[in-house]
Amino acid sequence: MRWRTILLQYCFLLITCLLTALEAVPIDIDKTKVQNIHPVESAKIEPPSGRLSKELDLVSHHVRTKLDELKRQEVGRLRMLIKAKLDSLQDIGMDHQALLKQFDHLNHLNPDKFESTDLDMLIKAATSDLEHYDKTRHEEFKKYEMMKEHERREYLKTLNEEKRKEEESKFEEMKKKHENHPKVNHPGSKDQLKEVWEETDGLDPNDFDPKTFFKLHDVNSDGFLDEQELEALFTKELEKVYDPKNEEDDMVEMEEERLRMREHVMNEVDTNKDRLVTLEEFLKATEKKEFLEPDSWETLDQQQFFTEEELKEYENIIALQENELKKKADELQKQKEELQRQHDQLEAQKLEYHQVIQQMEQKKLQQGIPPSGPAGELKFEPHI
């Protein structure tokens, strides 16, 4: 990921140079996405589009030289990694294709030059990482909600009947309070955008113009609405439901709601699925019936995150993990007790040893023999 990020930063500089000559898509790790990505095999690398090849030819010599240098370093690093893995594998039937997938973001057939093929592969690999990141976020949120419910139920088990009823009543009251919020506009609908136009932009809703709205919220003026710029449009809607000052409102759920809104708008508007919304795509979306007459938007409080079966399965996993942790804790406690026992034994032996030494020294003094030093050497005292 670190090398992909470095290469993508230079790709961004590369495209910035191109924008001075023609209109092109900016390459940025947070602003691109390509679907249907397949690992690149050693003998099959698809050629990039002609547009990428032409645009790469317009890049300055300094940028191209730096990209070539970065590619050579990355290819060298990957070759050393694969060699180390091959040396460590003893089986003849090893999976070479799995090792070659390390090159899924660069064309290893030409290790010295950064070409349009590399740019195309790098974009796909980076956007595949973004897809995986979104999926992981949803999975983590689901686990978060199950853990919340698990802990709530476990807490109820510790209460008597009266206290349990009070807690259940409080829980239902907070739930109803959270659900009692103003209507949330459908993300990406005319009503939702007009509300942003009026309350955020401070403009007359009667003068709403999609093209002007697009340019106002294209913060970096690159000709696209990226994922961050889209998510910023939903802040007003989210504030209707979530307030960090309210005990009943969960800010983790708010961020999940923001992610859902962004994904929904991208699915509706981003026709070429590159994780960017162009002005053309945006204007076409405003002509659809769904833009003027959208369905009602279901917020998270209207949905079920998990089933009872999924919760039970999750609780079983937690129980197994807790058992494993308990076993390890017991083992560590036993080791601690054993170490303490050995320490006490050594201290007792040390004390016994000192007592024997003192007794021997006393006998020597009684017999008129000079005392000895720590190493057994004699200590002669001057005769007075």
Stockholm file with secondary structure:
# STOCKHOLM 1.0

chainA/1-384         MRWRTILLQYCFLLITCLLTALEAVPIDIDKTKVQNIHPVESAKIEPPSGRLSKELDLVSHHVRTKLDELKRQEVGRLRMLIKAKLDSLQDIGMDHQALLKQFDHLNHLNPDKFESTDLDMLIKAATSDLEHYDKTRHEEFKKYEMMKEHERREYLKTLNEEKRKEEESKFEEMKKKHENHPKVNHPGSKDQLKEVWEETDGLDPNDFDPKTFFKLHDVNSDGFLDEQELEALFTKELEKVYDPKNEEDDMVEMEEERLRMREHVMNEVDTNKDRLVTLEEFLKATEKKEFLEPDSWETLDQQQFFTEEELKEYENIIALQENELKKKADELQKQKEELQRQHDQLEAQKLEYHQVIQQMEQKKLQQGIPPSGPAGELKFEPHI
#=GR chainA/1-384 SS CHHHHHHHHHHHHHHHHHHTTSCCCCCCTTSCCCSSCCCCBTTBCCCCCHHHHHHHHTSCHHHHHHHHHHHHHHHHHHHHHHHHHHHHCCCTTCCHHHHHGGGTTSCTTSCSCCCHHHHHHHHHHHHHHHHHHHHHHHHHHHHHHHHHHHHHHHHHHTSCHHHHHHHHHHHHHHHHHHHCCCCCCCTTSHHHHHHHHHHTSCCCGGGCCHHHHHHHHCTTCSSEECHHHHHHTTHHHHHHHCCTTCTTCCHHHHHHHHHHHHHHHHHHHCTTCSSCEEHHHHHHHTTSHHHHSCCCCCCGGGSCCCCHHHHHHHHHHHHHHHHHHHHHHHHHHHHHHHHHHHHHHHHHHHHHHHHHHHHHHHHHHHTTCCCBCTTSCBCCCCCC
#=GC SS_cons         CHHHHHHHHHHHHHHHHHHTTSCCCCCCTTSCCCSSCCCCBTTBCCCCCHHHHHHHHTSCHHHHHHHHHHHHHHHHHHHHHHHHHHHHCCCTTCCHHHHHGGGTTSCTTSCSCCCHHHHHHHHHHHHHHHHHHHHHHHHHHHHHHHHHHHHHHHHHHTSCHHHHHHHHHHHHHHHHHHHCCCCCCCTTSHHHHHHHHHHTSCCCGGGCCHHHHHHHHCTTCSSEECHHHHHHTTHHHHHHHCCTTCTTCCHHHHHHHHHHHHHHHHHHHCTTCSSCEEHHHHHHHTTSHHHHSCCCCCCGGGSCCCCHHHHHHHHHHHHHHHHHHHHHHHHHHHHHHHHHHHHHHHHHHHHHHHHHHHHHHHHHHHTTCCCBCTTSCBCCCCCC
//
